[in-house]
Amino acid sequence: MNLLPFLLFAALAVYLLALVVLSSKWKKIKAAKDPAQGGVDYPVTLLVPFRNEGRNIAGLLRNLADLSYPNLQIILIDDHSEDGGAEQVEEWISSEKKHNFNLISSQGRGKKAAIEEGVVMANANIILTTDADCALSADWVQNMLRAFDDPTVQMVAGPVMTKGGHTIFESFQQIDWSSILLLTNFFFSVKKPIMCSAANMGYRKEVFYHVKGYLGNHENLSGDDSFLLEKVYRRFGPQAIRYLPESDVLVKTNPARGLKGFLSQRARWASKWNKHQFWQNAGGAVLSALLSLASIGSVLLLMSGTAGVGMFALYWFLKLIFEYSVLGRVLKTYEIRPSIGYFVVASICHPMYVVVVAFLSFFAKSSWKGRKR
């Protein structure tokens, strides 16, 4: 039993050190002074695949109509929706006479096939992508295009954060997203990008064809973002990929409405860990699970009398303070400030959440918008 505190605090030290190292690359981030500067003459195509997003369609269309970029083609790709969403889009385009909006129906199955058809229909060389449950700022397009002023840049990614924060569950999701953004920014900073989100990304059309799109990845239910990132990185190198963590390119997405849907989404993401060619993906997943098990195992300290209770309290105090400092800094960048109480709940629940998601990624059947694999 005497060895247990040493092992637990050794695991904690690794975790806290990782937080410090990751946060060292999160510099003070400011939005561009002139959001309209850079790339305003580029024709741009925005692809928005959707499946069974009927409840989000009206808000999505209003948001897309408010984008201020003048030379923009918007292609909405229906991935066999069963809730009337495609009909909503078609009726809105007709009634509003939006000539730069196009609706197409995907002939293939899945989000990757939908995007591939959208790329074929795109009339611009610069392609941006987002999801149907997301909200974009009016200047999002031109802010994303800043990076493409550099001709060596072939792909751009930006941050994603859930809306809300009014409940403990919504705040938990935002805190979880802050850890994702912290990891994303760090690995981009050290020229080893391992993840990004198709809800906020862009690339040159010819590059998509050059790396053969999603060839070799169609069997995976998700991964239209990270697998493409991996292909571009391997073909063109880290200098061809740019990450923009600034708040003026932030894309906001809807939080999961229930625990089951949230865990299913994260398990689907986690199920890709052993399908990537980069060891960082697998190594990070395994390390995260082990450190989470250590946090759960810290309850054994309570069986060691008064000294054990003191060590248990110290363990969780250090964990909470470091998380509040590091992850709170990330959230502050996007003007999100959860209460310390929400951080306490997140700190306690997160290790259990990681272990549950790891279990589900191995043994549960992945699903997305009514599809299972």
Disulfide bonds with the S-S distance in Angstrom:
none
